[in-house]
Amino acid sequence: MIRSPILALPMLMLAACVTPSAQGEPSLARRAAEAIDPRLPVDVPVDARAVDPALAAQIEALMTEARNSAAAFTATEPGAQAKAAAAGPPESESWIAAQAALAELERTRAPFTRALGDLDALRAASARSGDRASPANIAALEAAAAELLAMSERQNAALDAIRAQIAG
């Protein structure tokens, strides 16, 4: 009997898919982990450490710096808005005055952005520390970051509005 090589190829491919049953498949018997009731509570030790005093002092210093800068920003903002509203065409005296007021407003924000960056560095260091960071430290860092983020969004919106007024 002569077989065609074309018919032999699909048969060889099918034969490669079959595995012998004597290779020791895993048993279907119950394993030890399956005997544990999944509804039982898992005893996990709670990390009840308080916020590290040194970290708390760093966060408080950064928050004080950011709040002081935000207060200066809030005090400077109305003047910058007034000059932006009065800005004339580009390169006019009023436009230059509005640009200078915008620059001054951004300068008053510099300590805020520095504090925000320093807080982000503390958060990154906490993340890199892995299991050594206590939940209280992480919570303190996240609460401070949330407060600064809200301040930053308000300041960014004010700066964008002033820039839009100056641009005309």
Secondary structure, DSSP 8 states (H G I E B T S, - for coil): ----HHHHHHHHHHHHH---GGG-----S--GGGGS-TTS------------HHHHHHHHHHHHHHHHHHHHHHHHHHHHHHHHHT--STTSHHHHHHHHHHHHHHHHHHHHHHHHHHHHHHHHHHHHTGGGS-HHHHHHHHHHHHHHHHHHHHHHHHHHHHHHHHH-
